[in-house]
Amino acid sequence: GGMAQWHEALDAVLLEAYDTHDKLERATGKLCKALGDGHFNITRARHVLGSASAVSSVGYSLKMTATVKVDFACTCAVVGEQDQSKGKDKDKDNEQAGACFRIVTQPHSHSCDPARWFCSLPPSQLLHAQSNFTEALAYVCEIANLRHRIMFLEREYTRLQSMS
């Protein structure tokens, strides 16, 4: 009985590690696409704006604050626990899975909105670029959480191997 349970535990850790690596690869691809699309949209916006696209300290508020932040939540203590239930909201699922990094959006006025540094009515390409980079930040958090999970699984695998 004990050896069979040990093999099952080892198999479960390995399968989860492979699954997590697969998710990491997909998230990395999505990050690269979001960043590439963001840069492409900035180029398109520069073309639309022409010479008006120069940004200087005159164009933005010196009292600006970040509109999107990455929060490190110390939920890592439950990193070994799996949430088997379905239908919960994403934040709950991330907390249950031990996700440590999450995005927190801050309300902002139009005067502090970085897209408005270029002009009062920014072109749609610039707004799309802003959306692409915000999406990329979400993938960065996802990647950090997946890497955190992989590190836990590596430690768990080593611990289980030492029990043989």
C-alpha positions in Angstrom: 0.0 0.0 0.0 2.7 2.5 1.0 4.8 2.1 -2.1 1.7 2.4 -4.4 0.7 5.6 -2.7 4.2 7.0 -3.1 4.2 6.2 -6.8 0.7 7.8 -7.2 1.9 10.9 -5.4 5.0 11.1 -7.6 3.0 10.6 -10.7 0.5 13.3 -9.7 3.3 15.8 -9.1 4.9 15.0 -12.5 1.6 15.2 -14.4 0.9 18.6 -12.8 4.4 19.8 -13.5 4.0 18.9 -17.2 0.6 20.5 -17.3 2.0 23.7 -15.6 4.9 23.8 -18.1 2.4 23.5 -21.0 0.4 26.4 -19.5 3.6 28.4 -19.1 4.6 27.9 -22.7 1.1 29.0 -23.9 1.1 32.1 -21.6 4.6 33.0 -22.8 3.4 32.9 -26.4 0.4 35.1 -25.5 2.7 37.5 -23.8 4.9 37.8 -26.9 1.8 38.3 -29.1 0.4 41.0 -26.8 3.7 42.9 -26.7 4.2 42.6 -30.5 0.6 43.8 -31.1 1.2 46.7 -28.7 4.3 47.8 -30.4 2.7 47.5 -33.8 -0.3 49.6 -32.6 2.1 52.3 -31.3 3.8 52.4 -34.7 0.4 52.8 -36.3 -0.6 55.5 -33.9 2.6 57.4 -34.6 1.9 57.2 -38.3 -1.7 58.6 -37.7 -0.4 61.4 -35.4 2.5 62.4 -37.5 4.8 65.0 -35.8 2.2 65.6 -33.0 3.3 62.3 -31.4 6.3 63.9 -29.5 5.9 63.5 -25.8 7.5 65.9 -23.3 7.1 66.7 -19.7 4.7 69.5 -20.8 2.3 66.8 -22.1 1.6 65.0 -18.9 0.8 65.7 -15.3 3.7 65.7 -12.8 1.2 64.3 -10.2 0.4 61.2 -12.2 0.0 57.8 -10.5 0.1 54.3 -11.9 -3.3 53.2 -13.4 -2.4 49.5 -13.2 -0.2 47.9 -10.6 0.9 44.4 -9.8 0.1 43.3 -6.3 2.0 40.6 -4.5 -0.5 38.8 -2.3 0.9 36.4 0.3 -1.3 33.5 -0.6 1.7 31.3 -1.3 1.1 29.3 1.9 -1.7 27.4 0.2 0.4 26.8 -2.9 0.1 23.0 -2.4 -3.6 22.9 -2.2 -5.7 22.3 -5.3 -9.1 23.8 -5.9 -11.2 21.1 -7.3 -14.5 23.1 -7.5 -15.7 24.8 -10.7 -17.6 28.0 -11.3 -15.7 30.2 -8.8 -14.5 33.6 -9.9 -10.9 33.9 -11.3 -9.4 35.7 -8.2 -10.7 32.9 -5.9 -9.3 30.2 -8.2 -5.9 32.0 -8.3 -5.9 32.3 -4.5 -6.8 28.7 -4.0 -4.0 27.6 -6.4 -1.5 29.8 -4.6 -1.2 32.6 -7.0 0.9 35.3 -5.6 0.8 38.0 -8.3 -2.4 39.8 -9.4 -3.2 43.0 -11.2 -4.9 45.9 -9.4 -6.4 48.6 -11.5 -6.5 52.2 -10.2 -9.3 54.6 -11.3 -7.8 57.5 -13.2 -8.9 60.7 -14.7 -8.4 61.4 -18.4 -5.6 63.9 -17.6 -3.5 61.2 -16.1 -4.4 58.6 -18.7 -1.1 57.9 -20.6 -2.9 57.6 -23.9 -3.9 61.3 -23.5 -0.2 62.4 -23.3 -0.2 62.4 -27.1 -3.4 64.4 -27.6 -6.8 65.0 -26.1 -8.5 62.6 -28.5 -6.0 59.7 -29.0 -6.3 57.6 -32.1 -7.9 54.1 -31.7 -4.5 52.5 -32.4 -3.0 54.1 -29.3 -5.9 52.9 -27.2 -5.5 49.4 -28.7 -1.8 49.6 -27.8 -2.6 50.6 -24.2 -5.0 47.6 -24.1 -2.4 45.3 -25.5 0.2 46.3 -22.8 -2.4 45.9 -20.0 -3.2 42.5 -21.4 0.6 41.7 -21.5 0.8 42.7 -17.8 -1.8 40.1 -17.0 0.2 37.5 -18.8 3.3 38.5 -16.8 1.4 37.9 -13.6 0.2 34.5 -14.9 3.7 33.5 -15.9 5.0 34.5 -12.5 2.4 32.5 -10.8 3.0 29.5 -13.0 6.8 29.7 -12.4 6.0 29.9 -8.7 3.9 26.8 -9.0 6.7 25.0 -10.9 9.2 25.8 -8.2 6.8 24.3 -5.6 6.3 21.2 -7.7 10.1 20.8 -8.1 10.5 21.0 -4.3 7.6 18.5 -3.8 9.1 16.1 -6.3 12.5 16.3 -4.6 10.8 15.7 -1.2 8.9 12.7 -2.5 12.0 11.2 -4.1 13.9 11.4 -0.9 11.1 9.3 0.7 11.9 6.3 -1.5 
